[in-house]
Amino acid sequence: MRTTTEPETIGELIADCADLPEQLHACASAPAAPKAAASWTVDERCHAQVAELDVYV
């Protein structure tokens, strides 16, 4: 792995990544579970922002 320059080809990038210490590979092997998106509803304020949208289109 070269630390003085950026990789210039995809092959150099792959080689650099392969040289990463095993401790760093362990972090990537257990991805965190995705969080559920917060629920939302359209209230009057949100609706008012786009109520006249057809006029502009």
N, C-alpha and C positions, 0 to 999 in steps of 0.2 A: 504494500500500500504506500502510495506517495502522498505526503502531507504538504508538499510545497506547491503543487500545481493542481488544477482541476483536470479531471479526466477529459480527454478529447474525443474518445470514441466510446460506444456502448460496451465494447469489450474491456476497455480500461475501467469503466465504471463497475462492471460486473466483477472484475478481478479485485478492485478495491473493496467492494462489499464482501467478497468471499474472505478477505483478510481481517474482517472485524473480529474482535475477541468473542469467545463463546458466551460470555456473560451478557453481552448485548443481544445476541441471538435469542436467549431465553426470554427476554422481555417481549419480543415480538411474537413469540410462539403462543402466548396466551392472551388473545385480544379481549378487551373488556366487553361485556354485554352491552348492546346498544340500549340507550334509554328510550322509554316510550315518549312520544311527542305529547306535549301538553294539549289538552283539549281546548277548543275555542268555539265561540259562537259569534255570529254577526249581530252586533247590537245596533241601535239607532244611529249612534255616532259614526260607526263604520259605514253603514249604509248611506248616510248623508254625504260621505266623501265621494261616493261614486254615483249618486242618484242622478246627476245630470251628465254622466259620461257620454251618453249617446249624442248629446249636443256637440261634443268636441270631436267625435269620430267621423 
